[in-house]
Amino acid sequence: MSLPVDTRSVRPSTMLRLAALITVTAILAPLMPGATPPGSTGAPAEIAPLQRGLSATTPGQAEFVRAPDTTLYFSPHLLPAGAEASDAAAQLSGILDDLGQRLRAVASDERQLVRLTITLVDESDHAAAADVLAQRFPDHAPAVTWQGSPLTRPGARVAVEAIAVSAQRPDMTTLTADGGALLPAGSRIFLSGQAERGSDVASSVALTMASLLRSAKELGAAPAGVAQIRVFLQPFSSRDDALAQIVPLFPAGKCPPVIVTEWTLPLPVEIEMIVARDRGAAKLEAPLTFPVLAGKPRSPRFSHAAIVDTGVPLLFLSDIEAGPDASPTEEWPTIFARLGPTLGRAGSSFRLLVKATYLLEDGSPRNSLNDTRAVYYDPLRPPAASAVGVRSVGIPGRAASLDMIAVPRDAAPLTP
């Protein structure tokens, strides 16, 4: 609402102050919490409540969360402040407080979280971190994935990355002031991890990124559409070398969130991406498709890419592990046997899987994973995937775990 002002009765000095105030307000408005970002189609909209399958055995962690086809916020990797003087529980609480502020700045809040990925330096901190989640999310828990990795900040014992629904409505992938990204509603591409071998870490990262961006272009996406880059790297001390190859591929200040974690497999690096598909790209044949990429033969165990069409919700599942008593050869069969009922409760199936991440400690036999996938997956439509060798899956007594993104049966019906 505007009020009439009789400028004839206002002193010139006052007019100058008013003009300055209006100018400053106009400059700062796009940066204020809840402001509509550049490229948005309108003001923040109301967010419908998310559908959750709360776990009866793991408080603070949903079995699954169903998110509609709407804007998703991808956070940067969040590390604790003042890490040297606090334990893992205190660090995680501080990170979640910080995350709450970041969410409000993008027209979201904790109730709109769909997934948290929690990285622990020492898996013995798992119980304390899980207690923090149970207290923080009594009835609005997100899906949660645990993993183990070194971290860059001295004294840091825990780090968090988040995905949440936002009420902002950008019409293109939009970077946020905190280093995150808003992935718009519409068709999304999930590119499996790719690994190209160069002469060293830097050249391996450069070759792999070039391959991924070629794949994205082939599928109807541009570099500006990338919302998240996940890098699995060894040695972890080469993180800065990896970032030095990735950041310049995007215009200055326009690099999307890059999440770097350690892996222990022989290749220096594997990288995966999530990308918005261009609105003018060719029409898809089905709600969920698994295209064959040039020069990359089809595998019955994983797809090189999965594309989810406009209007299709996503199901984010918490990680699934086999429990403390499974032997190394029993872990993957047990995990997949548990995955099936979880998918059923979420309204999905093994033929509607989008993206899998398999974490394998050194003692987890990879051939067991391959054999188990051959039993459960439709060889014509396995999910996009990354199989990551790790020192720890972040949960004591476990050597393997799985997290998954799927789509629901009611939005992506399949013929037999």
N, C-alpha and C positions, 0 to 999 in steps of 0.2 A: 504494500500500500504506500502511496506517496502523499505527502502533505503539501498544500499550496504555500509558497513562501513569497512574501512581498519583498522583492530584492531592493526596492527603493529605500526600505528602512534598515538595510544591512550595511554595516561599514565595509569599505573595501578590504581592510585587513581580515575581517571575518570571512568575506567571500573567498579570499585566497586560501585560508585555512580549510574551508569547506571543500574547495576544489582539490586541495592536496589530499584530504581524507577520502574523497571519492576515488581519486586516482590510485591511492594505496590499496583501498578495498578492492578495486577492480583487478589489481595485480595479484593480490593474495587470495582472492576467492577460489581460483582453481586448486590452490594448495591446501585449503581447509578440509578437515575431516568430513567425509560424506559428499564432498564436491564432485560434480560430474566431470570425468576425465576428458581430455581431448579425444575427439572421435566418437564420443558417446551419442546415442540416439535420443537421450532424454534424461530426466532427473531420476535419482535412485527410486526403484520400485519396491513394493512390499515383497517380502520373502515368505513363501509358503513353508510351513514346518516340514523338516526333513523326515523321511521314514527311516526308522532305526530298528534293527534287531538287537536288543540289549542282551548281553551275555549273562547267563545265570551263574556262571562260575568265575568270571573275570570282571569285577566291578571297575568302572571307569573306562572300559574298552568295549565298544559295540562289536557284535558279531559281523554286522554289515550296516552300511548306510546307503540309502538310495537318494541320489541327487538328480533333480530334473535337468533337462537341457537348458542351462542358464549360465551366467557368468561364473567362472571359477577363479579364485585368487590362489596363486602359487607363491608361497613366501620364499625369501632367501633362506640360507642355512643360518639358524639363529643360535648364537653362542652366548654363554653367561657373561655378565659383567662382574668384575671383581672376583674372578674364578679362584684365585689363589687361596682365599680365606673361607671357602664354603664347601659343604659336602654336596653330593649329587642331588639329594632331595631339595636342598635350598636353591641350588642352581636351576633345577627344573622349574620350581615354583617361580623364580624370577624370570625365566624365559617365557613362561606362560603368561605372566603379568605383562611383559613386553609384547607378546603376541596379541593380547587383548587390545592394546592400544593400536597396534598395526591393523587389526581387523576393523576397528571402528573407523579408521581413516579411509577404508575402502568400502564403507557401507555394509559392514558385516559384524558378527560378534561370535562368541564362543559357541553359541547354539547352532551356528551355521558351519561348524567344522565337520568335514567329512573324513579326513584322514590326518593323523599325526605319524610321522616317521621319527623315531627316537633313536639316536646314536649314543651308545655307551662306550666309553674307553675301557671300562672294566665291568664285565657282566655281573660281578658280585653286587653292583649297585642296582640290579634289576628290581629287587623286592622293594627297596626304598622308593624308586621312581614309580613303580606300579601303585604304591600307596598314595603318592601325590595325585595320580590320575583318578583313583577311586574317590578321593575327597573332592577333587575339582569338578568331576563330571558325574554327579550322582544319578542323573536322569537324562542327560543329553550327551552321552559319550560318543566320541568319534571312533571310527576304525583306527587301529593302532598297529604299526609295524615296528619291530625292534631290530636293531643291527649293531654290530660292534665295529669300531674303527678308531684309529688315532684322530685327534682334532688339532687344529692349528694354534689355538690359544693356550698358552701355558697355564696349567692348573685346571683347565676345563675338563669336566668328567662327563658332560652330557651336552648334546645339541639336538635341535628340533627343526624339522621342516613341516609345513602345514599346507593343506589344501582346504579351502572353504568356499562356500557359496557367497557371492556378493550381490547386493541389490543394484549395483551400477550396471549400466547397459552399454558398454563400448561396442562399436561395430567392427573392431579389429583388435588383435592382441595389443594390449596397452601396458607399458611398464609403469610401475608405481614408484612413488618417491622413496620408499624404503628398500628398493632393489628387488621387489617382487614383480609379478606380472598378473594381469587380468586376461584370462582366456575367454573370448566371447562365446555366447551361445552359438550353436551351429555345428557343422561337421568337424570332427577332430581326428587327427592321425596319430597313432601310437607306433613309433618306429622302434623295432627291436634293437638291442645292443649290437653295434657293429665294431669290429676290431681289425684295423689295418696295421700291418707291421712295417715300421720304418727302421731307420738306422739307430734311433734313440727315442726317448719319450716324446720330445717335441715333434719330431717328424711323424711319429706314429699318431699323435693327436691331430696333426695337420691333415694327414691322409684320411683319417677316420672322419673328421668333420667334413671334409670335402665330399666323401662318399655319402654321408648322411644328408647333406644339403642337396646333392644330386637326387637322392631318393625322394626327398620332400618335393622337389620340383617336378619329378616324374609323376607324383601323386596329386599335383595341383596345389602346392603350398609354396610360399616364399619365405626367405629367412625372417622377414618381419613378423611372420606368424608364429615363430617359435615361442612357447611359453615356459618351457623348462628343458634344461640340458643336465643329464645325470652322467657323471664321469666315474668309472671304476678304475683305480689307478694303482700301479706299483712301480717304483717305490712311492709311498705317500709323500715323501720329502720332495718329489718332483711336481707338487701341486702348482707352484708358481710358474713352472715351465709350461704346464698344460694350459693354465689360464692365459698365458702370453700368446698362445696360438689361437685360443677361442675368442677372446674379447675383440680383437681387431676385425673379425669377420662381420661384425655388426657396426652400424654407424655409431659415432662417439656418443657414449651415454645410453646406448640402446641395447646392450647385451642383456638377455633374459637371465633369470636365476640359473646359476651353475652350481650343482651340488656335487662335491667331490668326496668320495669315500675310498678307503683302501680295499684292494682285492689282492688275492694271493695266487692267481693263475699265472702261467708262464708269460703270456703276452703283456706288454706294458700297459695297455689301456683297452677298455671297452666303453662305448658311449651310446646312450639312447636319448630320444627326444619325444616331446609331446608338442604337436603343431596344430594350429588352426588351419583348416583347409579353406582355400580361397572361395569366396561366394560364387564366383563365376566359373568354377571348375565343373567338369563334366558331371552329369547326373549319375548317382550311384545306382546300382542294380538291386541293392538290398539294404536294410537298416544296418547290418554289420557285414563288412566284406574284408577279404584277406587277399589283396592283390599280389601278383608275382612281380618282383622287381627285376629290371634288366640286369643280366649277369649274375643273378642270385637264384640258384635252383631251389625249387620247392622242397621243403622238408616235411615229413609226417609228424615231427615232434614240435616244431615251432614255425610261425609265420614271420616273414621279415617285416611285415607291417599289418596293422589292423586299422580299418577306418570305420568310425561310428558316424552314422548319418544325422542330419539335423532332426531335432525333435526326440531323439532317443535318450532316455535317462541312463545314468551310469550307476553301477553298484560297486562300492568300495568295500572289500572284505578285509578284516583284520588278519594278521598273519596266522597261519595254522602250523602247529608243530606236533610231533608224535608223542610228547610226554616223556617223563624221565626214565621209563623202563624199556623203551624200544632199543633194540640192537641196531648197529649201523645199517644192516641189510633190511631191517624192518621199518626204518624211519619213513622212507618215501612211500611205500605201500600204505602205511598207516595214515600219513598226511593226506593222500588222495582219497582214502576211504572216509576220512573226516570231511574233506572238501565237498563231496557229493551231497550229504544231508544239509550242509550249510548253504549250498547253492539252491537246494530245494526250498528251504525256509525263506530265502531271498527272492524266490520266484524266477530262478534262472536254471541253467543246466550246463553240462560240460561242452555243449556245442555253441554256447553263447559267451564264451570267455574271450576277453579282449586283450589283456596284458598280464603276464605273470612275471614275478621276480622270484627266482630260486636262490636261496642262500645256502651255501655248502661249506662247512668247515672241512679241514683237511681229512678228517676221519669219515666223512660222508661219501660213500662210493657213487661216482657220477653215473656209472653204468646202471645202478639201481634206479636212478632218476629216469634215465632213458627208457629202461624196460617198463617202468610204471606208466610213463606218458604214452607208450605204445598201447597199453591196455585201455586207458581212459579216454584218449583224444580221438576225435574224428580226424583221420589223416589228411582230409581235404580242408579242414578249418581249425587247426590248432591255434592257440593264442600267440600274439607277439610275445617275446620273452627275452629275459636276460638271466643267465645262470652265473652266479657270482661266487667265486671262491673267497672266503673270509676267514679271519682268525677266530671270530666268534659271531654267533647269530644274536648275541645280546641277551640270551636266556640261559642260565646255568643248566648243565646237564643235557643240552640239546646240541646236535651237530647239523641240523637241517631245519629250514622253515620256508614257508611259501606265503607270499601275499598276491592278491589277485584283484583285477578290475574286470567286471562282467557287465552285461546288459540284461534287462529283465525280459522274460518270455512274452509278456503282454505288449511290449513295444517292438519286439523283434521276432515275430512268429516264424517258426521253421516248418517246412514240409518234411515228412518222414524221409 
